[in-house]
Amino acid sequence: MEQDLTHSTDRRTFLQAGALASAAVVGSTSGTRSQEVAAPAEAAIPRRKLGNTGVEVTILDQGAIRGPSYDRLLRFAFASGIRMFDTARVYGTEGNLKRWFEQAPEVRKEIFLVTKDTPRSPKDLIDQLDRRLEALGTDFIDLFFIHGLGDDHSLDDAINMVSSQEFKETAETIRKSGKARFVGFSTHHKDRPQILQAAAKAGLVDAIMLQYRPWLDQDTPLNRALDACWEKGIGLISMKQIAGQLYGDAPQGNILDDVVQRVPVLKERNLTPFQGLLHAIWSDERISSICCSMRNTEQIRENVDAAHRFEPLETADINRLRDATLAHGPTLCANCDGRCSLAAGTRAALGDLTRFLTYSRHLGDRFEARRQYARLSSEARDWSDADLAAAQAACPEHLDFARLLPEIERHLA
């Protein structure tokens, strides 16, 4: 049975906003302090509660990007009304935020700041937090995440990481110190439903950022895990929603026109396909915010416009958007649970391989893609024995592995 949003529509209140107001754009010059201009009240981006934290965050979160333009984009995103900003140790972008805070100290008080690190054990978080504070040039972080939980741990260790007595004591120490207001984790691991269920049962984390797509079947393990977290009051943030030719910077042919034809509501609401995807995600009220690595001012404008004009999509429209997306060749399965590798009879991490390829091809982060690819074992990289047709048939989003995997040598090796 496909995802049924009707049961949640009755019990949920959706955030809506009027037409987009013009956002002030602030230029910056290297070495010169810029005047930061807050978005006018009528241009403020809608907010949602982040679980039971008592905090409301903007439904759009500026993700990190690499490159010299990021300093300017931070300011543009802020001037456009975005008040949630995401970074991490491995991104190499904390220094950009530090410079921004030095040039405009008042900004730090107005934003919700997220960063991440990769502990081997919960107690490592305490020293790592101090290093993140130094790198960011601030005395507190709003939300401190364990980065990519499950990537460097066995499933048992990942579950223990967020449900053990050691984690409970560490998280309490961090919160009491005032150095981080909230603690949680990010994950795109194939076993994340089990990790999320464990986190919900333990009730020790404040928020989770996860790889997500809005057309989850109602009875899937991930959807049930999201319900468990929602009911426990854990804030949920979506990530990794760009995933194929449809959402690339330079779509080929008439892909976008075809999508609009397949999903009439896009034309009715004057939405681009990616704006439609954002609306589909926001239609699930369990999701507090969408973390999106917006790489230029046009992407920021488009996504901010989508946030201002958000109206919930009907289930039928979300399913049409799903069908249009799948028809145009996704490169990343946001609902990956490892069934592709199992069906293919291989120990290669097919879901991870295509995710890293997406980082390089569509997110423009070749460095991070190659870094993560290099960390895989030789066994996890070797797909030569895989039945790729069986993998495609089993994949929830039917990735064309036979087309995608040969590109890995060119992009990631």
For each residue, the residues with C-beta under 8 A, 3 or more apart:
1: 4 217 218 219
2: 215 217 218 315 319
3: 214 215 216 217 218 223 315 318 319
4: 1 7 218 315
5: 8 9 283 284 312 314 315 318
6: 9 10 315
7: 4 10 11
8: 5 11 12 284 285 286
9: 5 6 12 14 312
10: 6 7
11: 7 8
12: 8 9 285
13: 285
14: 9 282 283 285 310 311 312
15: 46 47 48 59 282 310
16: 46 310 311
17: 45 46 307 308 309 310
18: 42 308 309
19: 308 309
20: 43 304 305 308 309
21: 40 42 43 308
22: 43
23: 39 43 79 80 81 301 304
24: 37 39 40 79
25: 76 79 80 297
26: 34 35 36 37 75 76 78 79
27: 34 72 75
28: 32 34 71 72 75 103
29: 32 34
30: 71
31:
32: 28 29 103
33: 103 104
34: 26 27 28 29 75 103 104
35: 26 104
36: 26 75 78 79 104 106 107
37: 24 26 79
38: 78 79 110
39: 23 24 43 44 45 78 79 80 81
40: 21 24 43 44
41: 44
42: 18 21
43: 20 21 22 23 39 40 80 81 308
44: 39 40 41 81
45: 17 39 58 59 60 80 81 82 83 304 307 308
46: 15 16 17 58 59 307 308 310
47: 15 56 57 58 59
48: 15 56 57 59 285 288 289
49: 52 53 54 55 56 235 288
50: 53 55 56 57 182 206 207 235 237 288 289
51: 206 207 233 234 235 236 288
52: 49 206 233 234 235
53: 49 50 181 182 206 207 235
54: 49
55: 49 50 112 142 181 182
56: 47 48 49 50
57: 47 48 50 61 83 84 112 235 288 289
58: 45 46 47 61 81 82 83 84 112 289 307
59: 15 45 46 47 48 282 288 289 290 307 310
60: 45 82 84 278 289 290 292 303 304 307
61: 57 58 82 84 85 86 114 237 289 290 291 292
62: 73 74 77 82 84 85 86 292 294 300
63: 86 239 291 292 293 294
64: 70 86 87 88 91 93 293
65: 69 70 73 93 293 294 295 364 365
66: 70 91 92 93 364 365 367 368
67: 70 295 364
68: 71
69: 65 72 73 295 296
70: 64 65 66 67 73 74 93 96
71: 28 30 68 74 75 96 99 100
72: 27 28 69 75 76
73: 62 65 69 70 76 77 294 295 296 297 300
74: 62 70 71 77 78 85 96 97 100
75: 26 27 28 34 36 71 72 78 79 100
76: 25 26 72 73 79 80 297 300
77: 62 73 74 80 82 85 294 300
78: 26 36 38 39 74 75 81 82 83 107 110 111
79: 23 24 25 26 36 37 38 39 75 76
80: 23 25 39 43 45 76 77 300 301 304
81: 23 39 43 44 45 58 78 304 307
82: 45 58 60 61 62 77 78 85 300 304
83: 45 57 58 78 110 111 112
84: 57 58 60 61 62 111 112 114 289 291
85: 61 62 74 77 82 97 111 112 113 114
86: 61 62 63 64 114 115 209 291
87: 64 91 93 94 96 97 113 114 115 116 136
88: 64 91 93 94 115 116 117 145 147
89: 94 115 116 117 118 128 131 132 135 147
90: 116 118 147 368 371
91: 64 66 87 88 94 368
92: 66 95
93: 64 65 66 70 87 88 96 97
94: 87 88 89 91 97 98 115 132 135 136
95: 92 98 99 135
96: 70 71 74 87 93 99 100
97: 74 85 87 93 94 100 101 113 136 137
98: 94 95 101 102 135 136 137 138
99: 71 95 96 102 103
100: 71 74 75 96 97 103 104 107
101: 97 98 104 105 107 108 136 137 138
102: 98 99 105 137
103: 28 32 33 34 99 100
104: 33 34 35 36 100 101 107
105: 101 102 108 109
106: 36 109 110
107: 36 78 100 101 104 110 111
108: 101 105 111 113 138
109: 105 106
110: 38 78 83 106 107
111: 78 83 84 85 107 108
112: 55 57 58 83 84 85 142 143
113: 85 87 97 108 136 138 141 142 143
114: 61 84 85 86 87 141 142 143 144 145 209
115: 86 87 88 89 94 132 136 141 143 144 145
116: 87 88 89 90 144 145 146 147 148 186
117: 88 89 124 125 128 129 131 132 144 145 146 147
118: 89 90 146 147 148 151 152
119: 122 123 124 125 128 146 161
120: 124 152
121: 124 161 166
122: 119 125 161 164 166 167 169 170 171
123: 119 126 166 170
124: 117 119 120 121 127 128
125: 117 119 122 128 129 144 146 170 171 174 183
126: 123 129 130 170 173 174
127: 124 130 131
128: 89 117 119 124 125 131 132
129: 117 125 126 132 133 141 144 174 179 180
130: 126 127 133 134 179
131: 89 117 127 128 134 135
132: 89 94 115 117 128 129 135 136 141 144
133: 129 130 136 138 139 140 141 179
134: 130 131 137
135: 89 94 95 98 131 132
136: 87 94 97 98 101 113 115 132 133 141
137: 97 98 101 102 134
138: 98 101 108 113 133 141
139: 133 179
140: 133 178 179 180 181
141: 113 114 115 129 132 133 136 138 144 179 180 181
142: 55 112 113 114 180 181 182
143: 112 113 114 115 180 181 182 183 184 206 207
144: 114 115 116 117 125 129 132 141 174 180 182 183 184
145: 88 114 115 116 117 183 184 185 186 207 209
146: 116 117 118 119 125 149 161 162 184 185 186
147: 88 89 90 116 117 118 185 186
148: 116 118 151 152 186 187 188 189
149: 146 153 158 161 162 185 186 187 189 195
150: 153 155 158 187 189 191 192 195
151: 118 148 189 372
152: 118 120 148
153: 149 150 157 158 161
154: 157 158
155: 150 158 159 191 194 195
156: 159 160
157: 153 154 160 161
158: 149 150 153 154 155 161 162 187 189 191 195
159: 155 156 162 163 194 195 198
160: 156 157 163 164 167
161: 119 121 122 146 149 153 157 158 164 167 185
162: 146 149 158 159 167 185 195 198 199 202 204 205
163: 159 160 167 198 199 201 202 204
164: 122 160 161 167 168
165: 168 169
166: 121 122 123 169 170
167: 122 160 161 162 163 164 170 171 202 204
168: 164 165 171 172 202 204
169: 122 165 166 172 173
170: 122 123 125 126 166 167 173 174
171: 122 125 167 168 174 175 183 204 205
172: 168 169 175 176
173: 126 169 170 176 177
174: 125 126 129 144 170 171 177 179 180 183
175: 171 172 178 180 181 182 183
176: 172 173
177: 173 174 180
178: 140 175 181
179: 129 130 133 139 140 141 174
180: 129 140 141 142 143 144 174 175 177 183
181: 53 55 140 141 142 143 175 178
182: 50 53 55 142 143 144 175 206 207 235
183: 125 143 144 145 171 174 175 180 205 206
184: 143 144 145 146 205 206 207 208 209 234 235
185: 145 146 147 149 161 162 195 199 205 208 209
186: 116 145 146 147 148 149 208 209 210 239
187: 148 149 150 158 192 195 196 208 209 210 211
188: 148 192 210 211 239 240 336 355
189: 148 149 150 151 158 192 195
190: 336 337 338 351
191: 150 155 158 194 195 337 338
192: 150 187 188 189 195 196 210 211 222 225
193: 196 197 220 221 222 224 225 337
194: 155 159 191 197 198 221 225
195: 149 150 155 158 159 162 185 187 189 191 192 198 199
196: 187 192 193 199 200 208 210 222 225 226 228 229
197: 193 194 200 201 221 224 225 228
198: 159 162 163 194 195 201 202
199: 162 163 185 195 196 202 204 205 208 229 234
200: 196 197 203 225 228 229 231 232 234
201: 163 197 198 228
202: 162 163 167 168 198 199 205
203: 200 232
204: 162 163 167 168 171 199
205: 162 171 183 184 185 199 202 208 234
206: 50 51 52 53 143 182 183 184 234 235
207: 50 51 53 143 145 182 184 234 235 236 237 288
208: 184 185 186 187 196 199 205 229 234 235 236 237
209: 86 114 145 184 185 186 187 236 237 238 239 291
210: 186 187 188 192 196 236 237 238 239
211: 187 188 192 239 240 334 336
212: 238 239 240 241 281 287 334
213: 216 241 243 334 335 397
214: 3 277 280 281 283 284 318
215: 2 3 280 318 319 321 322
216: 3 213 220 222 223 226 335
217: 1 2 3 220 223
218: 1 2 3 4 223
219: 1 223 224
220: 193 216 217 223 224 335
221: 193 194 197 224 225 337
222: 192 193 196 216 225 226 335 337
223: 3 216 217 218 219 220 226 227
224: 193 197 219 220 221 227 228
225: 192 193 194 196 197 200 221 222 228 229
226: 196 216 222 223 229 230 236 286
227: 223 224 230 231 286
228: 196 197 200 201 224 225 231 232
229: 196 199 200 208 225 226 232 234 236 286
230: 226 227 233 234 236 286
231: 200 227 228
232: 200 203 228 229
233: 51 52 230
234: 51 52 184 199 200 205 206 207 208 229 230
235: 49 50 51 52 53 57 182 184 206 207 208 288
236: 51 207 208 209 210 226 229 230 286 287 288
237: 50 61 207 208 209 210 287 288 289 290 291
238: 209 210 212 241 281 287 289 290 291
239: 63 186 188 209 210 211 212 290 291
240: 188 211 212 243 332 334 355 358
241: 212 213 238 277 278 281 290 292 334
242: 247 274 292 332 358 362 363
243: 213 240 247 325 330 331 332 333 334 358 362 397
244: 247 248 325 328 329 330 331 332 358 362
245: 248 251 252 255 328 329 331
246: 251 255 256 259 273 324 325 328 329 330
247: 242 243 244 251 273 274 277 362
248: 244 245 251 361 362
249: 295 362 364
250:
251: 245 246 247 248 255 256
252: 245 255
253:
254: 257 258
255: 245 246 251 252 258 259 328
256: 246 251 259 260 272 273
257: 254 260 261
258: 254 255 261 262 324 327 328
259: 246 255 256 262 263 266 273 321 324 325 328
260: 256 257 263 264 266 267 273
261: 257 258 264
262: 258 259 320 323 324 327
263: 259 260 266 273 276 317 320 321 324
264: 260 261 267 268 320
265: 268 269 271 276 313 314 317 320
266: 259 260 263 269 270 271 272 273 275 276
267: 260 264 270
268: 264 265
269: 265 266 279 309 311
270: 266 267
271: 265 266 275 276 279 306 309
272: 256 266 275 276 302
273: 246 247 256 259 260 263 266 276 277 321 324
274: 242 247 277 278 302 303 306
275: 266 271 272 278 279 302 303 305 306
276: 263 265 266 271 272 273 279 280 313 321
277: 214 241 247 273 274 280 281 321 325
278: 60 241 274 275 281 282 290 292 303 306 307 310
279: 269 271 275 276 282 283 306 310 311 312 313
280: 214 215 276 277 283 284 313 317 318 321
281: 212 214 238 241 277 278 284 287 290
282: 14 15 59 278 279 287 290 307 310 312
283: 5 14 214 279 280 312 313 318
284: 5 8 214 280 281 287
285: 8 12 13 14 48
286: 8 226 227 229 230 236
287: 212 236 237 238 281 282 284 290
288: 48 49 50 51 57 59 207 235 236 237
289: 48 50 57 58 59 60 61 84 237 238
290: 59 60 61 237 238 239 241 278 281 282 287
291: 61 63 84 86 209 237 238 239
292: 60 61 62 63 241 242 278 299 303
293: 63 64 65 363 365
294: 62 63 65 73 77 299 300 303
295: 65 67 69 73 249 299 363 364
296: 69 73 299 300
297: 25 73 76 300 301
298: 301 302
299: 292 294 295 296 302 303
300: 62 73 76 77 80 82 294 296 297 303 304
301: 23 80 297 298 304 305
302: 272 274 275 298 299 305 306
303: 60 274 275 278 292 294 299 300 306 307
304: 20 23 45 60 80 81 82 300 301 307 308
305: 20 275 301 302 308 309
306: 271 274 275 278 279 302 303 309 310
307: 17 45 46 58 59 60 81 278 282 303 304 310
308: 17 18 19 20 21 43 45 46 304 305
309: 17 18 19 20 269 271 305 306
310: 14 15 16 17 46 59 278 279 282 306 307
311: 14 16 269 279
312: 5 9 14 279 282 283
313: 265 276 279 280 283 317 318 321
314: 5 265 317 318
315: 2 3 4 5 6 318 319
316: 319 320
317: 263 265 280 313 314 320 321
318: 3 5 214 215 280 283 313 314 315 321 322
319: 2 3 215 315 316 322 323
320: 262 263 264 265 316 317 323 324
321: 215 259 263 273 276 277 280 313 317 318 324 325
322: 215 318 319 325 326
323: 262 319 320 326 327
324: 246 258 259 262 263 273 320 321 327 328
325: 243 244 246 259 277 321 322 328 330 397
326: 322 323 330 397 398
327: 258 262 323 324
328: 244 245 246 255 258 259 324 325
329: 244 245 246 400 403
330: 243 244 246 325 326 333 397 398 399
331: 243 244 245 354 357 358 361 362 399 404
332: 240 242 243 244 354 355 357 358 399
333: 243 330 336 340 351 354 395 396 397 399
334: 211 212 213 240 241 243 397
335: 213 216 220 222 396 397
336: 188 190 211 333 340 351 355 395 396
337: 190 191 193 221 222 396
338: 190 191 341 342 351
339: 342 343 394 395 396
340: 333 336 343 344 350 351 391 392 394 395 399 401
341: 338 344 346 347 348 349 350 351 386 391
342: 338 339 345 394
343: 339 340 387 390 391 393 394
344: 340 341 348 350 383 386 387 388 390 391 394 401
345: 342 385 386 387 390
346: 341 350 382 383 385 386 387 391
347: 341 379 380 382
348: 341 344 353 379 380 381 382 383 385 386
349: 341 352 353 376 380 381
350: 340 341 344 346 353 354 383 386 391 399 401 405
351: 190 333 336 338 340 341 354 355
352: 349 355 356 372 376 380
353: 348 349 350 356 357 373 376 381 383 405 408
354: 331 332 333 350 351 357 358 399 401 404 405
355: 188 240 332 336 351 352 358 359
356: 352 353 359 360 369 370 372 373 408 412
357: 331 332 353 354 360 361 369 404 407 408 411 412
358: 240 242 243 244 331 332 354 355 361 362 363
359: 355 356 362 363 365 366 368 369 372
360: 356 357 363 364 365 366 369 370 411 412
361: 248 331 357 358 407 411
362: 242 243 244 247 248 249 331 358 359
363: 242 293 295 358 359 360
364: 65 66 67 249 295 360
365: 65 66 293 359 360 368 369
366: 359 360 369 370 411
367: 66 370 371
368: 66 90 91 359 365 371 372
369: 356 357 359 360 365 366 372 373 411 412
370: 356 360 366 367 373 374 412
371: 90 367 368 374 375
372: 151 352 356 359 368 369 375 376
373: 353 356 369 370 376 381 408 412 413
374: 370 371
375: 371 372
376: 349 352 353 372 373 380 381
377: 380 381
378: 381 382
379: 347 348 382
380: 347 348 349 352 376 377
381: 348 349 353 373 376 377 378
382: 346 347 348 378 379 385
383: 344 346 348 350 353 386 388 401 405
384:
385: 345 346 348 382
386: 341 344 345 346 348 350 383 391 401
387: 343 344 345 346 390 391
388: 344 383 391 392 401 402 405
389: 392 393 402
390: 343 344 345 387 393 394
391: 340 341 343 344 346 350 386 387 388 394 395 399 401
392: 340 388 389 395 398 399 400 401 402
393: 343 389 390 398
394: 339 340 342 343 344 390 391
395: 333 336 339 340 391 392 398 399 401
396: 333 335 336 337 339
397: 213 243 325 326 330 333 334 335
398: 326 330 392 393 395
399: 330 331 332 333 340 350 354 391 392 395 404
400: 329 392 403 404
401: 340 344 350 354 383 386 388 391 392 395 404 405
402: 388 389 392 405 406
403: 329 400 406 407
404: 331 354 357 399 400 401 407 408
405: 350 353 354 383 388 401 402 408
406: 402 403 409
407: 357 361 403 404 410 411
408: 353 356 357 373 404 405 411 412 413
409: 406 412 413
410: 407 413
411: 357 360 361 366 369 407 408
412: 356 357 360 369 370 373 408 409
413: 373 408 409 410
